[in-house]
Amino acid sequence: MGILLNASSGFASIEDDLQTQIFQYATDKGPTFYLNNTTVFQTENFLTHINAYYSSGTKGTWSLDPDPLRFDLQLDDSKKNFIWFGREHPLNLTRSSPVEPTDAIGTIWAQNQLNALAPRVSGWIGAGLHESLGNGWTGLLEFSPIFLPTFSPSLGFSNTGGDISPERFARLPPASVNTGGVNLPIFYQLQLGQISELLLRPQYFAGISHDDESTNMDAYFYSAPKPNPIPLTTAVLSVTPYVVNAQVQIDPQFPREYWTGWRTQFKEVLFQPAVEFVQGWHDITQHYVSVTGYFNSPQFNPNVEAHTTRASFGLLTHLQHQYDDPQFSDLMVFMKLPLDITNQLTFRNLVQATLLDTRQSMYWLSEFEYAFTKNFSVLTSLRVLSGQDNSYFGAWRAEDSFSAGLRYIW
């Protein structure tokens, strides 16, 4: 609050984007209420995006996530050299667009996945340095004493472990096991230590960036605990006079990882492609590659005023390493294509597909938005999911939905 009061003493700008929709999922009898709100507050030395998400019902979830939340302490009048405090992803300070889950570094960085079909790459909580080195070069440092893992939809374990009430896009563990030709139900028990032992774990980042008329590039090294837990399990058979079941104790671990990477975007090449590669040094078989291209959306209607709609497409893959569970990077291809039909009507499309053999899946979103005024519009959307059994989107293939609602920007 002190930072906000101090920051608001100067010129401040605020923008709020509120969306409310009613969803009808294929597997549900009744509708689901959905709310998404993003508030951007900015002054000369302060910036925050407060992201709120809510989905109603027994399968619903909610999130209130201020990210970024950054206060800059300028070191000179150039505004290129500053120390910042709060929450931020360091590469967002030098790249032309924020880090996305489809980027090589974005897919291994901690994320907020509570809105599972629109995940966001999370910033670290701590302090950092942005230092101009001259001739278009910039040095980046960040230290975070607090580790926040990836937030994903909850399984909703009961105290006994026998019942779960999962949120809509939770990835369910096996419910039974076959032993000796007999199917036995599995009861789970989470072994959680002190929260302080999980959260108070240091993270550090160092990078260098260069930007000129033809290229934007960066190279970096960072170390942090693995954002997705590795479950260590202990299983036993429990036999009583009335029932036999399997009991599984789960001890989630977040081992430390070490990564290096580089990214180059070629501004004067067709589609302005950005190529990124990251390498894990804790396990040299872990490396990721992403290629993303950008272009202005085609204008089919010559009477439409020029809009700042930008389309993108690309590929993300983890190459050599083999994973037991489906991954977002299982040879992912994607395309975002917004189209301005008229000055009031916009048609947005998003397609994401994993093409790895035996893990093929697809997510397709089509959305129409009609603007009555500059600030007020109506929305209608269709979401389709499909895939094989052991694939990223295949686990959600019964969650097709249709939605309609309102959007207000002020």
Legacy VTK file of the C-alpha trace (Angstrom):
# vtk DataFile Version 3.0
C-alpha trace
ASCII
DATASET POLYDATA
POINTS 410 float
0.000 0.000 0.000
2.917 2.331 0.723
4.285 1.760 -2.780
0.860 2.421 -4.305
0.390 5.643 -2.346
3.859 6.874 -3.230
3.442 5.919 -6.894
0.039 7.556 -7.191
1.441 10.913 -6.071
2.519 11.586 -9.684
0.764 11.087 -12.992
-1.062 7.765 -13.054
-2.972 5.851 -15.701
-5.434 3.070 -15.039
-7.261 0.732 -17.422
-9.675 -2.049 -16.573
-10.810 -4.871 -18.883
-13.794 -6.788 -17.478
-15.331 -9.832 -19.173
-18.297 -11.823 -17.900
-19.590 -14.858 -19.782
-21.935 -17.806 -19.358
-20.364 -21.131 -20.392
-22.235 -24.249 -21.395
-19.912 -27.275 -21.223
-20.750 -30.440 -23.156
-20.689 -32.605 -20.007
-22.710 -30.224 -17.782
-26.463 -29.939 -17.545
-26.424 -26.366 -16.298
-24.443 -23.249 -17.257
-21.261 -21.988 -15.592
-20.589 -18.341 -14.781
-17.184 -16.970 -15.761
-15.474 -13.694 -14.879
-12.114 -12.394 -16.034
-10.761 -8.982 -15.070
-7.417 -7.304 -15.766
-6.583 -3.962 -14.169
-3.470 -2.095 -15.336
-2.182 0.659 -13.050
0.892 2.602 -14.116
2.853 5.665 -13.075
6.325 6.877 -13.992
7.985 4.446 -11.564
5.304 1.872 -10.803
3.458 -0.797 -12.817
1.045 -3.548 -11.911
-1.383 -5.841 -13.730
-3.965 -7.299 -11.351
-5.401 -10.429 -12.965
-8.633 -11.849 -11.518
-10.294 -15.041 -12.698
-13.402 -16.852 -11.426
-15.360 -19.866 -12.670
-18.447 -20.976 -10.727
-19.757 -24.407 -9.777
-18.309 -27.464 -8.060
-15.649 -27.716 -10.794
-14.858 -24.017 -10.714
-11.830 -22.155 -9.436
-10.606 -18.615 -8.824
-7.398 -16.623 -8.897
-6.299 -13.106 -7.887
-2.782 -12.572 -9.165
-0.901 -9.211 -9.234
1.717 -9.908 -11.912
3.727 -7.856 -12.673
3.864 -5.628 -9.612
7.019 -3.541 -9.932
8.453 -0.352 -8.437
11.430 1.171 -10.281
14.168 3.149 -8.553
15.886 5.202 -11.266
19.684 5.465 -11.051
20.029 8.386 -13.503
17.987 10.603 -15.813
18.198 8.252 -18.816
15.526 5.912 -17.364
17.574 3.026 -18.772
19.362 2.257 -15.515
17.184 1.290 -12.589
16.751 -1.127 -9.707
13.295 -2.604 -9.366
11.472 -4.271 -6.479
8.362 -6.436 -6.522
7.336 -9.089 -9.014
8.434 -9.349 -12.635
9.864 -11.665 -15.271
13.272 -10.123 -16.096
13.047 -10.757 -19.853
9.790 -8.807 -20.076
11.899 -5.674 -19.552
13.831 -6.077 -22.811
11.719 -8.172 -25.204
9.218 -6.656 -27.613
6.447 -8.869 -26.211
5.959 -10.644 -22.842
7.233 -14.204 -22.361
4.522 -16.675 -23.433
3.956 -20.379 -22.551
4.731 -21.165 -26.214
8.259 -19.742 -25.811
11.054 -22.148 -24.931
11.728 -20.432 -21.602
8.024 -19.874 -20.956
7.163 -23.572 -21.021
9.705 -24.418 -18.267
9.129 -21.308 -16.122
6.526 -21.248 -13.338
3.015 -20.447 -14.590
-0.460 -19.599 -13.376
-2.566 -22.340 -14.990
-5.770 -21.906 -12.971
-7.382 -20.656 -16.182
-6.041 -23.793 -17.855
-6.762 -22.840 -21.471
-5.122 -19.411 -21.057
-2.052 -19.971 -18.835
0.287 -17.091 -17.974
4.023 -17.163 -17.296
4.652 -15.915 -13.745
7.126 -13.341 -12.521
9.477 -13.833 -9.589
9.112 -11.947 -6.297
12.304 -10.108 -5.419
14.571 -7.403 -6.802
16.393 -6.841 -10.067
18.744 -4.567 -11.972
18.278 -3.155 -15.488
21.572 -1.579 -16.597
22.354 -0.001 -19.968
25.807 -1.068 -21.208
25.834 1.192 -24.284
25.457 0.534 -28.030
22.093 -1.183 -27.537
23.315 -3.656 -24.902
21.531 -4.148 -21.566
22.484 -6.201 -18.500
19.804 -7.948 -16.418
20.029 -9.355 -12.895
17.335 -10.685 -10.577
17.291 -12.357 -7.178
14.206 -13.851 -5.588
14.159 -15.300 -2.059
10.626 -16.682 -2.539
9.768 -19.671 -4.736
6.250 -19.939 -6.155
5.571 -23.165 -8.091
3.174 -23.516 -10.994
-0.422 -23.051 -9.854
-2.649 -25.591 -11.595
-6.253 -26.737 -11.020
-6.713 -28.543 -7.710
-7.487 -32.231 -7.303
-9.433 -31.524 -4.108
-8.190 -34.450 -2.004
-10.308 -35.281 1.039
-8.650 -35.796 4.438
-8.882 -39.569 4.016
-7.592 -39.492 0.439
-10.413 -41.722 -0.723
-12.450 -38.981 -2.370
-11.438 -36.146 -4.646
-13.425 -33.193 -5.970
-11.266 -32.060 -8.886
-11.586 -28.727 -10.627
-12.611 -28.868 -14.268
-9.174 -29.022 -15.901
-7.321 -30.945 -13.173
-5.225 -33.884 -14.388
-6.486 -36.898 -12.449
-4.221 -39.600 -11.007
-5.159 -43.290 -11.438
-8.251 -44.228 -9.427
-7.533 -47.970 -9.226
-4.763 -50.534 -9.642
-4.887 -54.118 -10.870
-3.000 -56.597 -8.692
-3.368 -60.356 -8.945
-6.194 -59.880 -11.434
-8.194 -57.805 -8.952
-8.977 -54.092 -9.352
-8.392 -52.204 -6.098
-9.318 -48.562 -5.384
-6.425 -46.240 -4.588
-6.460 -43.964 -1.543
-3.982 -41.070 -1.684
-2.271 -39.214 1.148
-0.166 -36.106 0.560
2.972 -35.735 2.678
3.436 -31.976 2.949
6.275 -30.447 4.950
6.543 -26.933 6.299
5.341 -24.295 3.833
8.385 -22.177 4.706
10.669 -24.993 3.493
8.898 -24.873 0.132
8.633 -21.099 -0.321
11.914 -19.819 1.150
14.187 -21.095 -1.603
16.387 -18.648 -3.544
16.193 -18.117 -7.300
18.627 -16.093 -9.378
18.862 -14.876 -12.962
21.566 -13.152 -15.037
21.202 -12.102 -18.646
22.331 -9.762 -21.382
20.202 -8.253 -24.153
20.899 -6.391 -27.392
18.428 -4.440 -29.507
18.921 -2.595 -32.794
17.021 -2.016 -36.027
17.585 -5.536 -37.357
17.662 -7.861 -34.334
16.562 -8.277 -30.753
18.528 -10.904 -28.855
19.180 -12.077 -25.329
21.237 -14.730 -23.555
20.730 -15.786 -19.955
21.385 -18.209 -17.111
19.075 -18.927 -14.199
18.581 -21.370 -11.355
15.332 -22.166 -9.552
13.463 -25.135 -8.096
11.500 -27.129 -10.658
8.084 -25.403 -10.892
6.153 -28.668 -11.382
6.515 -31.217 -8.561
8.077 -34.625 -8.944
5.953 -37.012 -6.829
7.868 -39.551 -4.739
5.392 -42.320 -3.940
5.188 -45.146 -1.432
2.454 -47.740 -2.017
1.086 -50.413 0.334
-1.931 -52.720 0.373
-4.405 -52.054 3.164
-6.451 -55.089 4.225
-9.381 -54.943 6.643
-12.129 -57.506 7.361
-14.420 -55.564 5.024
-12.291 -54.018 2.252
-8.975 -54.236 0.482
-7.492 -51.140 -1.110
-4.191 -49.594 -2.128
-2.761 -46.699 -0.143
-0.324 -44.368 -1.887
1.654 -41.735 -0.002
2.817 -38.845 -2.193
5.786 -36.686 -1.220
6.050 -33.854 -3.807
9.596 -32.683 -4.518
10.819 -29.542 -6.279
14.479 -30.267 -7.143
16.765 -27.385 -8.169
17.353 -26.843 -11.876
19.954 -24.896 -13.866
19.171 -23.477 -17.300
20.933 -21.427 -19.963
19.340 -20.060 -23.103
19.401 -17.571 -25.944
16.803 -15.964 -28.189
17.142 -13.951 -31.386
14.401 -12.156 -33.280
15.160 -11.053 -36.859
13.173 -7.857 -37.434
13.976 -7.413 -41.140
13.191 -11.007 -42.190
9.753 -12.142 -43.393
7.457 -12.806 -40.376
10.121 -11.356 -38.002
10.888 -14.860 -36.648
12.056 -15.306 -33.049
14.161 -18.431 -32.365
14.853 -19.552 -28.793
16.848 -22.455 -27.351
17.222 -23.420 -23.683
19.474 -26.101 -22.219
19.227 -27.759 -18.811
22.546 -28.421 -17.045
21.017 -30.461 -14.240
20.045 -32.932 -17.010
21.751 -32.445 -20.390
18.985 -34.393 -22.184
16.564 -31.557 -21.413
16.511 -28.856 -24.077
13.703 -26.899 -25.696
13.387 -25.021 -28.982
10.718 -22.548 -30.036
10.226 -20.647 -33.290
7.610 -17.890 -33.468
6.647 -15.738 -36.452
4.586 -12.554 -36.443
2.572 -10.745 -39.099
-0.194 -8.173 -39.392
-3.623 -9.743 -39.693
-5.020 -9.632 -43.241
-7.653 -6.982 -43.934
-10.402 -8.415 -46.129
-12.654 -5.396 -45.843
-11.138 -2.212 -47.362
-13.533 -0.056 -45.329
-12.111 -1.207 -41.998
-9.950 1.329 -40.223
-6.411 0.140 -39.473
-6.371 -1.834 -36.221
-3.334 -2.936 -34.236
-4.183 -6.616 -34.536
-1.133 -8.879 -34.791
-1.150 -12.550 -35.713
1.455 -15.143 -34.732
2.299 -18.757 -35.412
5.052 -21.123 -34.397
6.407 -24.357 -33.009
7.591 -25.553 -29.593
9.328 -28.883 -28.897
11.466 -30.534 -26.231
13.518 -32.558 -28.734
15.420 -35.479 -27.182
14.020 -36.000 -23.684
11.264 -38.590 -23.202
8.503 -37.872 -20.675
6.074 -40.338 -19.123
3.305 -37.737 -18.901
1.976 -35.595 -21.761
3.642 -32.195 -22.129
2.578 -28.886 -23.658
5.796 -29.118 -25.714
4.955 -32.469 -27.362
5.778 -30.983 -30.796
3.347 -28.121 -30.316
2.285 -26.013 -33.302
0.077 -22.975 -32.812
-1.508 -20.010 -34.570
-3.274 -16.877 -33.300
-5.243 -15.120 -36.034
-7.471 -12.102 -35.212
-9.490 -10.735 -38.129
-11.308 -7.404 -38.355
-14.494 -8.127 -40.299
-15.921 -4.623 -39.861
-15.057 -1.645 -37.652
-17.298 -3.200 -34.987
-16.905 -6.967 -35.556
-13.703 -8.908 -34.754
-13.215 -12.638 -35.333
-10.426 -14.257 -33.271
-9.007 -17.726 -33.809
-6.534 -19.758 -31.778
-5.335 -23.248 -32.689
-2.858 -25.289 -30.624
-1.992 -28.877 -31.523
0.520 -31.431 -30.218
1.771 -33.622 -33.050
4.067 -36.079 -31.265
3.293 -39.674 -32.235
0.773 -41.304 -29.812
0.240 -37.898 -28.122
-1.665 -36.015 -30.762
-4.211 -33.509 -29.492
-5.823 -30.194 -30.407
-7.408 -27.088 -28.872
-9.386 -24.692 -31.091
-10.949 -21.398 -30.005
-13.130 -19.182 -32.217
-14.520 -15.953 -30.808
-16.678 -13.156 -32.227
-16.688 -9.747 -30.566
-19.108 -6.992 -31.589
-18.365 -3.521 -30.217
-21.373 -1.252 -29.689
-19.048 1.500 -28.464
-15.317 1.903 -27.945
-15.713 0.529 -24.424
-18.641 -1.903 -24.536
-18.997 -5.092 -26.577
-20.606 -8.539 -26.634
-18.724 -11.827 -27.026
-19.567 -15.315 -28.187
-17.049 -18.162 -28.269
-16.696 -21.823 -29.208
-13.973 -24.041 -27.687
-13.247 -27.525 -29.024
-10.777 -30.007 -27.488
-9.756 -33.429 -28.797
-6.890 -35.889 -28.608
-5.577 -39.349 -27.873
-5.727 -40.878 -24.402
-2.219 -39.937 -23.272
-2.039 -36.478 -24.830
-1.982 -32.917 -23.480
-5.447 -31.770 -24.580
-6.861 -35.294 -24.838
-7.462 -35.408 -21.073
-9.949 -32.535 -21.546
-11.663 -33.721 -24.736
-15.060 -33.887 -22.981
-14.836 -30.196 -22.021
-16.003 -28.611 -25.283
-17.955 -25.442 -24.551
-19.988 -22.581 -25.955
-20.044 -19.199 -24.228
-21.613 -15.771 -24.555
-21.158 -12.620 -22.527
-20.156 -8.985 -22.210
-16.924 -6.994 -22.171
-16.369 -3.538 -20.746
-13.138 -1.517 -20.913
-12.637 1.728 -19.034
LINES 1 411
410 0 1 2 3 4 5 6 7 8 9 10 11 12 13 14 15 16 17 18 19 20 21 22 23 24 25 26 27 28 29 30 31 32 33 34 35 36 37 38 39 40 41 42 43 44 45 46 47 48 49 50 51 52 53 54 55 56 57 58 59 60 61 62 63 64 65 66 67 68 69 70 71 72 73 74 75 76 77 78 79 80 81 82 83 84 85 86 87 88 89 90 91 92 93 94 95 96 97 98 99 100 101 102 103 104 105 106 107 108 109 110 111 112 113 114 115 116 117 118 119 120 121 122 123 124 125 126 127 128 129 130 131 132 133 134 135 136 137 138 139 140 141 142 143 144 145 146 147 148 149 150 151 152 153 154 155 156 157 158 159 160 161 162 163 164 165 166 167 168 169 170 171 172 173 174 175 176 177 178 179 180 181 182 183 184 185 186 187 188 189 190 191 192 193 194 195 196 197 198 199 200 201 202 203 204 205 206 207 208 209 210 211 212 213 214 215 216 217 218 219 220 221 222 223 224 225 226 227 228 229 230 231 232 233 234 235 236 237 238 239 240 241 242 243 244 245 246 247 248 249 250 251 252 253 254 255 256 257 258 259 260 261 262 263 264 265 266 267 268 269 270 271 272 273 274 275 276 277 278 279 280 281 282 283 284 285 286 287 288 289 290 291 292 293 294 295 296 297 298 299 300 301 302 303 304 305 306 307 308 309 310 311 312 313 314 315 316 317 318 319 320 321 322 323 324 325 326 327 328 329 330 331 332 333 334 335 336 337 338 339 340 341 342 343 344 345 346 347 348 349 350 351 352 353 354 355 356 357 358 359 360 361 362 363 364 365 366 367 368 369 370 371 372 373 374 375 376 377 378 379 380 381 382 383 384 385 386 387 388 389 390 391 392 393 394 395 396 397 398 399 400 401 402 403 404 405 406 407 408 409
